[in-house]
């Protein structure tokens, strides 16, 4: 499967189908099938910032199944069966960055970018500068200021979710201030 010029292979994990109101339908399916059929399911991501407000950006490993080698502004993945957005976000932070944190859910929306439509739960967390990424998941990481991140978004190849999630995240933060 391919999205734009990005090569994509989908990991076969179990997810719960949800409806257009984000209600669990009681049907467990493989993520591969959910993507192929365009069925809504849940994905949780966290925008990580440090104490100085910089954004954690990382480049996905070439070995990951989805969007290998592309950059991301958030850390995350599919919510497993029975997991809340918050539980999935915390699990993904631990798996990908070695961080034990309770990310705060900010908002959810149906994200139609990427492989298929899905509910995206966007979280934020302040994390330590010294993260220890899993090398099987993360090939590179760095801390960027907002202006540096905006430039990188124009120059580097980011995952589709990164553009949409960051745009909504920044709008959410602006509306709150």
N, C-alpha and C positions, 0 to 999 in steps of 0.2 A: 504494500500500500504506500502511497506517496501523497504528501501534502506540499504543494508547491514543488520546490526542489529538494525538500527534506525527505530522506528515506525513513520509513516508519514501520516498525514491527510492534504488534500489540501483545503485551503480556496477558496471559489468560488467568485472571483472578476473579473471584466471585464478588459480585456487587448486588445491591438491591435495586430493582426498578422503582422509580418514583414517578408521580404524575406532574402535570404542569403547575401544581400548587406545592410541590416538593413533599407530597405525602407518600409514605412507603406503601407500595401496592401488595406487599406480601409475596413477591416473586423474586427468587434468587436466580441470577443468570450469570454467565461468564461475562467479563468485561468485553472480551472480543465480540461476543454476540450482541451485547448492548451497543457497541460501536457500529458493527455491521448493520444492525437493524435500525439505528438511530433512536434507540430507547433512552430515555432520560435516566440518569443515575447520578450519584453524588461524588464530587471531587473536592478535597479540602486543600487549600494552599495558605502559606503564611508569607507575608512580606516581612523580612527581617531587617531591623535597623540596629545600629549600635548606639551607645550613650550620646554620641555626637550628632546623631540623626542621619548618618550615612546609610546607604542601602547595601545589603549584601547581594552581590550578583555572582552567579556561577555559570560555568560552562559544563554541560552534561558530558559524561564520559562517552566515548565512542562505543562502549559495550552495552549501554542501556538500550532497552527495546523501543522506547518512544523518543523520537527527536534526538538521536545521538549527535553530539558535537554542537548543539545549539545552546545559546545562552538563555538564562532564566533570571527573572527578578524575584520569583517566589519559589518556595520549597513546598512540595506537596505530592499528592497522589490520590487515587481512588479511596473512598471510604469503604472499608470492608463490611461485610454483613454484620448488622447490629451495632456498628460504630456510629457515634455522633460525629458531626463535623469537627468538633473540638478534639475528640479522641483521635480521629484520623490525622489531624494536623499535628498533634503532639507526637504521635507515633512516627510520622514522616520526619519531623525535626530530629528525633532520636536516631532514626535509621540513616538519614542522609548527612546530618551534621554532628551527630554525637551529642546533641544538646537535650537536656531534660528541662522542658519549659511548658508552661500552660499558655499557649497563644490565645489571644482574645478574638472571638468571632466578631467581625464588624458588620458584614452583610452577606447575603446570598443573591444570586441571579442566574438565570438560564444563559449559559455561555454557548454561543453558536459558532465560535471560532474553534479551530483545531480539527480533530478527527470526527467528532460527532457532537450533537448537542448534549449538554450535561449541566446539572446544577453545580455551581462553583461557590463554595463557602470561602470567603476571603477573610483571613485573620491577620493580626499583626503581633509581633513580639520584639522586645528589646533583648538582644542576645549579646554575649561576650564577643569582643574582637577576635579572640583566639578560638575559632571553631576548628573542629577536627573532622573534615568531611570524609565520607566513605569514598575511597578512590575508585571503587566499582561504580559509583553513582556520579561523582563530581571530579572533573579533570582539572579545573582551576576555579578559584574564587577570589574575590576582591571586594573592597568597600568603596563605593562611589557616592559622591555628593549628588544632589538632585540635578544640577546642571550637567555634571559628568554623565549621569545616567541618561538624561534626555539626549545627549550627543551619541552615546553608545547605542541607544535604540534606533538611531538613524543609520549607524555605520555597521553594527554587528548583526548577525542573524539570530534573532530571538524566537522562542517558541510562540505560537499564536496566542496561547493563554497569557503570556507575559504582557503583551501590548494591552489587551482588554482589561486584565486584572489591575495593572498599574494605572491605567487611565481612570478607572472607576475608583481605585484606592485614593488617588490624588484628589479627585472630585469630592469624595466622601470627607477627606481630611479638611478640604477647603470649606465645605459646607458646615463642618463642626466648629470651625474657628470664627 
